[in-house]
């Protein structure tokens, strides 16, 4: 009798396990991915299916992303938009940094580019104006690019706020910087999702434009984390604010630790300490594939 009861119990356990596996497999086939976990996501051992913005995105652009540590040494106002988060510097009239997550599905364009530049209605303090850029010799350079926000009408409109812009040389904007933006979209497609933080580097006596005295950066940085890769990895870049024809992206590549040292910004600080130390200290050479490495 005891033996029979044990056999029955095992049978029911097998049924329950089978049902559970079937349920999880069904969710996977639907392509669903929950909102990014608070950080332990980095303990995953395999990439997860990319989610659609409607299933994974919260009310702003953070989505559980590890944002930089607050800045004590400069002016900072945090602005949350649908597709991204801005640390805005009202003294410089440009962002300190802009952060966003880019999923594979979001790289598939659904919206046309609008080009409707305007002041940010969510920020009531001093900010750049369209007149500041007019006839300045500089383009309004997106930090979060419009091509990364083409998955949603509101996200697209908000990325044209001037709080997301820095003065950029037109050749640099369309050249070296634009190439890195395209590369990030390719990495998002490969790794399911990536986290990106980018912004300006400002010299000691920066040039300014317009009546609003908008600061012109001397360089730009970008750091990228692939949290869903089989082995999480990170990479950093610093580009001088001038276009270098024929330059390879690897020329500007460095560890995230080195970008932190040069910018004074602490990225991804809410990651577990051991994970943060490892990915930020990584030499990215050999860990990332570049489109400009391919034979033409």
Secondary structure, DSSP 4 states (H G I P E B T S, - for coil): -HHHHHHHHHHHHHHHHHHHHHHHHHHHHTT--PSPPSSGGGG-SSPPPPPPHHHH--SSS-TT--PPPPPSSS--EEEE-SS-EEEEETTTTEEEEEEEEEETGGGS--S------B--TT--S----HHHHTTSS-EEEESS-GGGSTT-HHHHHHTTBGGGEEEE-HHHHHTHHHHHHHHHHHHHHHHSEEEEEEEEE--TT--EETTTTEEPPSEEEEEEEETTSSS-EEEEEEEESS--TT--GGGGEE-HHHHHHHH----STTS-HHHHHHHHH---TTTS--GGGS--
